[in-house]
């Protein structure tokens, strides 16, 4: 994580297939490699980096806000990250640690 990008660390309660979770939540995404996926949520661009496991069996992730929503400046970066974590059904039982 870069210090100037808002980010959130999530410890997952169990192994999660992030690609399946994103698909079931109807969140557009593009897998980059076995540890990273780019997601478009609320017109914001997010980078999801698996810190423990792989994309198909993650137990911890970092979510970075790469680009805020261009048409809705009312949301703070931390709000976007929290809304994303709340929206993703597989990431409902997480321990969140924010950094900005």
NUGUGU-454844 format. One record per atom (N, C-alpha, C): y, x, z; atom name. Coordinates in Angstrom, 1 decimal, always signed. Atoms other than C-alpha are relative to their C-alpha. Example, Ala and Ser with C-alpha at 12.3 -4.5 7.8 and 13.67 -1.06 7.14 Angstrom:
(node (-1.2; +0.9; +0.0); N)
(node (-4.5; +12.3; +7.8); CA)
(node (+1.2; +0.9; +0.0); C)
(node (-1.1; -0.9; +0.0); N)
(node (-1.1; +13.7; +7.1); CA)
(node (+1.1; -0.8; +0.8); C)
// end
This chain:
(node (-1.2; +0.8; +0.0); N)
(node (+0.0; +0.0; +0.0); CA)
(node (+1.2; +0.9; +0.0); C)
(node (-1.2; -0.8; +0.0); N)
(node (+3.4; +1.3; -0.8); CA)
(node (+0.9; -0.7; +1.1); C)
(node (-0.8; +0.5; -1.1); N)
(node (+6.0; +1.0; +2.0); CA)
(node (+1.0; -1.0; -0.4); C)
(node (-1.1; +1.0; +0.5); N)
(node (+8.5; -1.0; -0.2); CA)
(node (-0.6; -1.3; -0.5); C)
(node (+0.6; +1.3; +0.5); N)
(node (+6.0; -3.7; -1.3); CA)
(node (-0.5; -0.8; +1.2); C)
(node (+0.5; +0.9; -1.1); N)
(node (+5.4; -6.6; +1.1); CA)
(node (-1.5; -0.1; -0.2); C)
(node (+1.4; +0.0; +0.1); N)
(node (+1.7; -6.6; +2.0); CA)
(node (-0.6; -0.7; +1.2); C)
(node (+0.7; +0.6; -1.1); N)
(node (-0.8; -8.3; +4.2); CA)
(node (-1.4; +0.5; +0.0); C)
(node (+1.4; -0.4; -0.1); N)
(node (-4.1; -7.0; +5.5); CA)
(node (-0.8; -1.1; +0.6); C)
(node (+0.8; +1.0; -0.5); N)
(node (-6.9; -9.5; +6.0); CA)
(node (-1.4; +0.5; +0.3); C)
(node (+1.4; -0.3; -0.3); N)
(node (-10.2; -9.0; +7.8); CA)
(node (-0.7; -1.3; -0.1); C)
(node (+0.7; +1.2; +0.3); N)
(node (-12.6; -11.6; +6.5); CA)
(node (-1.2; -0.2; +1.0); C)
(node (+1.1; +0.3; -1.0); N)
(node (-15.1; -13.4; +8.8); CA)
(node (-1.4; +0.3; -0.5); C)
(node (+1.3; -0.3; +0.6); N)
(node (-17.9; -12.8; +6.4); CA)
(node (+0.2; +0.5; -1.4); C)
(node (-0.1; -0.5; +1.3); N)
(node (-18.6; -11.3; +3.0); CA)
(node (+0.5; -1.1; -1.0); C)
(node (-0.6; +1.0; +0.9); N)
(node (-16.6; -13.0; +0.3); CA)
(node (+0.0; +0.5; -1.4); C)
(node (-0.1; -0.3; +1.4); N)
(node (-16.9; -13.0; -3.5); CA)
(node (+1.4; -0.5; -0.4); C)
(node (-1.4; +0.4; +0.3); N)
(node (-13.2; -12.9; -4.3); CA)
(node (+0.2; -0.7; -1.3); C)
(node (-0.1; +0.7; +1.4); N)
(node (-13.7; -13.8; -8.0); CA)
(node (-0.3; -1.4; +0.1); C)
(node (+0.5; +1.4; -0.1); N)
(node (-15.6; -16.9; -7.1); CA)
(node (+1.0; -0.8; +0.8); C)
(node (-0.9; +0.7; -0.9); N)
(node (-13.1; -17.8; -4.3); CA)
(node (+1.3; -0.3; -0.8); C)
(node (-1.2; +0.2; +0.8); N)
(node (-10.1; -17.4; -6.7); CA)
(node (-0.2; -1.1; -1.0); C)
(node (+0.3; +1.0; +1.0); N)
(node (-11.8; -19.4; -9.4); CA)
(node (-0.1; -1.4; +0.7); C)
(node (+0.2; +1.3; -0.7); N)
(node (-12.7; -22.2; -6.9); CA)
(node (+1.4; -0.6; +0.5); C)
(node (-1.4; +0.4; -0.5); N)
(node (-9.0; -22.3; -5.7); CA)
(node (+0.9; -0.2; -1.2); C)
(node (-0.7; +0.2; +1.2); N)
(node (-7.9; -22.5; -9.4); CA)
(node (+1.2; +1.0; +0.0); C)
(node (-1.1; -1.0; +0.0); N)
(node (-5.8; -19.3; -8.9); CA)
(node (-0.3; +1.0; -1.2); C)
(node (+0.2; -0.9; +1.2); N)
(node (-5.4; -17.3; -12.2); CA)
(node (-0.1; +1.4; +0.5); C)
(node (+0.3; -1.4; -0.4); N)
(node (-6.7; -13.8; -11.9); CA)
(node (-0.6; +0.8; -1.1); C)
(node (+0.5; -1.0; +0.9); N)
(node (-7.7; -10.7; -13.7); CA)
(node (-0.6; +1.1; +0.8); C)
(node (+0.6; -1.1; -0.7); N)
(node (-10.2; -8.3; -12.3); CA)
(node (+0.3; +1.3; -0.7); C)
(node (-0.3; -1.3; +0.5); N)
(node (-9.2; -4.7; -12.7); CA)
(node (-1.1; +1.0; +0.1); C)
(node (+1.2; -0.9; -0.2); N)
(node (-12.2; -2.8; -11.3); CA)
(node (-0.8; -0.6; +1.2); C)
(node (+0.9; +0.5; -1.0); N)
(node (-14.8; -3.2; -8.5); CA)
(node (+0.8; -0.2; +1.3); C)
(node (-0.8; +0.1; -1.3); N)
(node (-12.0; -3.0; -5.8); CA)
(node (+1.3; -0.7; -0.1); C)
(node (-1.4; +0.6; +0.2); N)
(node (-8.9; -4.6; -7.3); CA)
(node (-0.1; -1.2; -1.0); C)
(node (-0.2; +1.2; +0.8); N)
(node (-7.9; -7.9; -8.8); CA)
(node (+1.5; -0.4; +0.1); C)
(node (-1.4; +0.5; +0.0); N)
(node (-4.5; -9.2; -9.9); CA)
(node (-0.1; -1.5; +0.0); C)
(node (+0.0; +1.5; +0.0); N)
(node (-3.7; -12.8; -9.1); CA)
(node (+1.4; -0.5; -0.2); C)
(node (-1.3; +0.7; +0.2); N)
(node (-0.9; -15.1; -10.1); CA)
(node (+0.0; -1.2; +0.9); C)
(node (-0.1; +1.1; -0.9); N)
(node (+0.1; -17.5; -7.3); CA)
(node (+1.4; -0.4; +0.2); C)
(node (-1.4; +0.5; -0.1); N)
(node (+3.2; -19.7; -7.2); CA)
(node (+0.9; +0.8; -0.9); C)
(node (-0.7; -0.8; +1.0); N)
(node (+4.4; -17.6; -10.2); CA)
(node (+0.3; +1.4; +0.6); C)
(node (-0.1; -1.3; -0.5); N)
(node (+4.2; -14.5; -8.0); CA)
(node (-1.2; +0.8; -0.5); C)
(node (+1.1; -0.9; +0.4); N)
(node (+2.1; -11.5; -9.0); CA)
(node (-0.5; +0.8; +1.2); C)
(node (+0.6; -0.6; -1.2); N)
(node (-0.2; -10.3; -6.3); CA)
(node (-1.1; +1.0; -0.4); C)
(node (+1.1; -1.0; +0.2); N)
(node (-2.5; -7.2; -6.2); CA)
(node (-0.9; -0.2; +1.2); C)
(node (+0.9; +0.0; -1.1); N)
(node (-5.6; -7.7; -4.1); CA)
(node (-0.9; +1.2; -0.1); C)
(node (+0.8; -1.2; -0.1); N)
(node (-7.3; -4.5; -3.0); CA)
(node (-1.0; -0.2; +1.1); C)
(node (+1.1; +0.1; -1.0); N)
(node (-10.7; -4.6; -1.3); CA)
(node (+0.0; +1.3; +0.8); C)
(node (+0.0; -1.2; -0.8); N)
(node (-10.6; -2.1; +1.6); CA)
(node (-1.3; +0.2; +0.6); C)
(node (+1.3; -0.1; -0.5); N)
(node (-14.1; -2.9; +2.8); CA)
(node (-0.9; -0.8; -0.9); C)
(node (+0.8; +0.7; +0.9); N)
(node (-16.8; -3.8; +0.3); CA)
(node (+0.5; +0.1; -1.4); C)
(node (-0.4; +0.0; +1.4); N)
(node (-16.3; -4.7; -3.4); CA)
(node (+0.5; -1.4; -0.2); C)
(node (-0.6; +1.3; +0.4); N)
(node (-14.7; -7.7; -5.2); CA)
(node (-1.0; -1.1; +0.2); C)
(node (+1.0; +1.1; -0.1); N)
(node (-18.0; -9.6; -5.1); CA)
(node (-0.6; -0.1; +1.4); C)
(node (+0.5; +0.0; -1.4); N)
(node (-18.7; -8.8; -1.4); CA)
(node (+1.0; +0.7; +1.0); C)
(node (-1.1; -0.6; -0.8); N)
(node (-15.4; -8.1; +0.4); CA)
(node (-0.1; -0.5; +1.4); C)
(node (-0.2; +0.4; -1.5); N)
(node (-15.0; -8.0; +4.2); CA)
(node (+1.4; +0.3; +0.5); C)
(node (-1.4; -0.2; -0.4); N)
(node (-11.4; -6.8; +4.3); CA)
(node (+0.7; +0.3; -1.3); C)
(node (-0.8; -0.2; +1.2); N)
(node (-8.6; -6.9; +1.7); CA)
(node (+1.5; +0.3; +0.5); C)
(node (-1.4; -0.1; -0.1); N)
(node (-5.0; -5.9; +1.3); CA)
(node (+0.6; -0.8; -1.1); C)
(node (-0.6; +0.8; +1.0); N)
(node (-2.8; -8.3; -0.6); CA)
(node (+1.5; +0.5; -0.1); C)
(node (-1.3; -0.5; +0.2); N)
(node (+0.4; -6.8; -2.0); CA)
(node (+0.8; -0.9; -1.0); C)
(node (-0.9; +0.8; +0.8); N)
(node (+3.3; -8.8; -3.5); CA)
(node (+0.6; +1.0; -1.0); C)
(node (-0.5; -0.9; +1.0); N)
(node (+4.0; -7.0; -6.8); CA)
(node (+1.3; -0.5; -0.6); C)
(node (-1.1; +0.7; +0.5); N)
(node (+6.5; -9.5; -8.1); CA)
(node (+0.2; -1.4; +0.6); C)
(node (-0.2; +1.4; -0.6); N)
(node (+8.1; -12.5; -6.4); CA)
(node (+0.1; -1.0; -1.1); C)
(node (-0.2; +1.1; +1.0); N)
(node (+8.3; -15.9; -8.1); CA)
(node (+1.4; +0.1; -0.6); C)
(node (-1.3; -0.1; +0.6); N)
(node (+11.1; -15.6; -10.6); CA)
(node (+0.9; -1.3; +0.1); C)
(node (-0.7; +1.2; +0.0); N)
(node (+12.0; -19.3; -10.4); CA)
(node (+0.2; -0.7; +1.4); C)
(node (-0.1; +0.6; -1.3); N)
(node (+11.8; -20.0; -6.7); CA)
(node (+0.3; +1.1; +1.1); C)
(node (-0.4; -1.1; -0.9); N)
(node (+13.8; -17.4; -4.7); CA)
(node (+0.1; -0.5; +1.5); C)
(node (-0.1; +0.5; -1.3); N)
(node (+13.7; -19.6; -1.6); CA)
(node (-1.1; +0.5; +0.9); C)
(node (+1.1; -0.5; -0.8); N)
(node (+10.4; -18.1; -0.5); CA)
(node (+0.2; +1.5; +0.4); C)
(node (+0.0; -1.4; -0.5); N)
(node (+10.3; -14.9; +1.6); CA)
(node (-1.3; +0.6; -0.5); C)
(node (+1.3; -0.6; +0.4); N)
(node (+7.7; -12.4; +0.5); CA)
(node (-1.1; -0.3; +1.0); C)
(node (+1.0; +0.3; -1.0); N)
(node (+5.8; -12.9; +3.8); CA)
(node (-0.5; -1.4; -0.1); C)
(node (+0.4; +1.4; +0.2); N)
(node (+5.7; -16.7; +3.1); CA)
(node (-1.0; -0.1; -1.2); C)
(node (+0.9; +0.0; +1.1); N)
(node (+4.1; -16.1; -0.3); CA)
(node (-1.4; +0.5; +0.4); C)
(node (+1.2; -0.6; -0.4); N)
(node (+1.5; -13.9; +1.2); CA)
(node (-0.8; -0.9; +0.9); C)
(node (+0.7; +1.0; -0.9); N)
(node (+0.7; -16.4; +4.0); CA)
(node (-0.5; -1.2; -0.8); C)
(node (+0.4; +1.2; +0.7); N)
(node (+0.6; -19.3; +1.6); CA)
(node (-1.3; +0.3; -0.9); C)
(node (+1.1; -0.4; +0.8); N)
(node (-1.8; -17.4; -0.6); CA)
(node (-1.3; +0.1; +0.9); C)
(node (+1.1; -0.1; -0.9); N)
(node (-4.1; -16.6; +2.3); CA)
(node (-0.5; -1.4; +0.4); C)
(node (+0.3; +1.3; -0.4); N)
(node (-4.0; -20.2; +3.4); CA)
(node (-0.7; -0.8; -1.2); C)
(node (+0.5; +0.7; +1.2); N)
(node (-4.8; -21.4; -0.2); CA)
(node (-1.4; +0.4; -0.4); C)
(node (+1.3; -0.5; +0.4); N)
(node (-7.8; -19.2; -0.8); CA)
(node (-1.1; -0.5; +0.9); C)
(node (+0.9; +0.6; -0.9); N)
(node (-10.7; -21.2; +0.6); CA)
(node (-0.9; +1.0; +0.7); C)
(node (+0.9; -1.0; -0.6); N)
(node (-12.9; -18.1; +1.3); CA)
(node (+0.7; +0.8; +1.0); C)
(node (-0.8; -0.8; -0.9); N)
(node (-10.1; -16.5; +3.3); CA)
(node (+0.6; -0.8; +1.1); C)
(node (-0.6; +0.9; -1.0); N)
(node (-9.6; -19.2; +5.9); CA)
(node (-0.2; +0.6; +1.4); C)
(node (+0.2; -0.6; -1.3); N)
(node (-11.0; -17.3; +8.8); CA)
(node (+0.3; +1.5; +0.0); C)
(node (-0.5; -1.4; +0.1); N)
(node (-9.0; -14.0; +8.7); CA)
(node (+0.8; +0.4; +1.2); C)
(node (-1.0; -0.6; -1.0); N)
(node (-7.1; -11.7; +11.0); CA)
(node (+1.0; +0.6; -0.9); C)
(node (-1.1; -0.5; +0.9); N)
(node (-3.8; -11.1; +9.3); CA)
(node (+0.9; +1.0; +0.7); C)
(node (-0.9; -1.0; -0.5); N)
(node (-1.7; -8.0; +9.8); CA)
(node (+1.0; +0.2; -1.1); C)
(node (-1.0; -0.1; +1.0); N)
(node (+1.6; -8.0; +7.9); CA)
(node (+0.7; +1.4; +0.1); C)
(node (-0.9; -1.1; +0.1); N)
(node (+3.6; -5.0; +6.8); CA)
(node (+1.0; -0.2; -1.1); C)
(node (-1.0; +0.1; +1.0); N)
(node (+6.8; -4.9; +4.9); CA)
(node (+0.6; +1.3; -0.4); C)
// end
